[in-house]
Each structure stands twice: as C-alpha cells, then as structure tokens.
Amino acid sequence: MSLPTRPSLSTALVLALLALGLGACATSPFSTGPAPEPAPAVVPTLPPAFPPQDIVGRWGLAAYHREDDKVRTEAAAANQCRQPYVISLGPTGGVMMHLADQSTPTELRLKGAPGNKTFIGPEGDPPGSTQDREVISFDGRILILRWMDSEVQGRYGTMVYVRCGPEGEKRPRPKAKAKPKPKAAVKPAAKPAAKPKPVPPPVQQTPPAR
C-alpha cells in the first residue's frame, strides 16, 4: 500500500507565514502605525506685568552668560549709553525691538502668562514661543531679558538693558531736614528811668524897709 506524499519543508514555511499575516490583518485591519502624540497645551495669553510704554526710551545694552557676571554687565550696559539702544512704540501699540539675527526692528508684543510671567515676542504666538524673550526682572531702570530659544540664548546670552538719561540715574536719598535751632529767650525790655521831678526855684526874700 502506498503512503501519502508529505509536503516539502519550504511549503510548510510558506503556509505558516501566510497564517501569521492573515491573523495580523484580522486583529487590526486598519492599523497604519503608532498613535500620534497629543499636541502640547497652548499657554493662555494674559495681561503683562507692565504696559509697553514703561520700556520705551533709550537703553544701554550688554549681555552675560554666567550669573556671576550680572553685576559687572549692568555697569557695562550703563556705559553703552553713548550709543543707546532705542525702544519706541509701534504703530499698533507694541514695541519696536529686534528679533534674533535681524537687522531691522519688528513690532513685538508684551504677553502675560500664568505664574506672573511676561514675555516679549511676535504677535499671534503664545507666550513662551521660540522667538520670545522672557522678562527676568524689571524695576523701571534695569530690564533683563532671556531668549527662549536655547541656541539663540547660547549665542546672545542674557540681555541687560540699563535706562539712559536722567530717568535712568539713581535718585539720591533725600537729605534729612535740619532741626530748627531753639529760639533764644527774649529778655523783657528795661523800664525807662523815671524822670526827675522839677525842683522849684528858690524864693527870694525882700529885705525890710528902713
């Protein structure tokens, strides 16, 4: 009696691969790849900590890369007032400043963000975008800005603006008012001396007649 012919090894492998492929298609017929990552949350734009008019004016400008150089850089920025950097109001209420690697100023916006943060950057971008600068501190006289783009921050450093002119000078402390000297006691006026009483002239006696 003849035995049934066995399938070859290659035929068995082909059948096994087809079975695996059909099983994968049955479990996920519409699979096209890994699920996309969720989009980052958009930071809401809030009112800034100060209006744009507060930074309009002439500024001495310098930059530092190490925090230890901050005080020295503030002094260097003040010395740059001979060639000041001018911030002016833009035509639509922003401020005219330069973006990174641009030779002409652009109108930028002051944008507030949660955490009492303020950014300066192009209108329409959410606070903290790549082209923005974060306001590290501002006291009316010194403005310190940090670039949000790490590559730009590495090249330019942290920007220090020191206001020029009389409005940027440190105001001297008011001098203490001198206490008024006590007035000398007024002596009472001396009474006028009494006038001597007039003495009547002596009476001449007439000698008796002889």
Summary of the structure (lengths in Angstrom):
residues: 210
radius of gyration: 47.2
end to end distance: 228.2
largest distance: 228.2
contacts: 414
relative contact order: 0.13
helix: 23%
strand: 23%
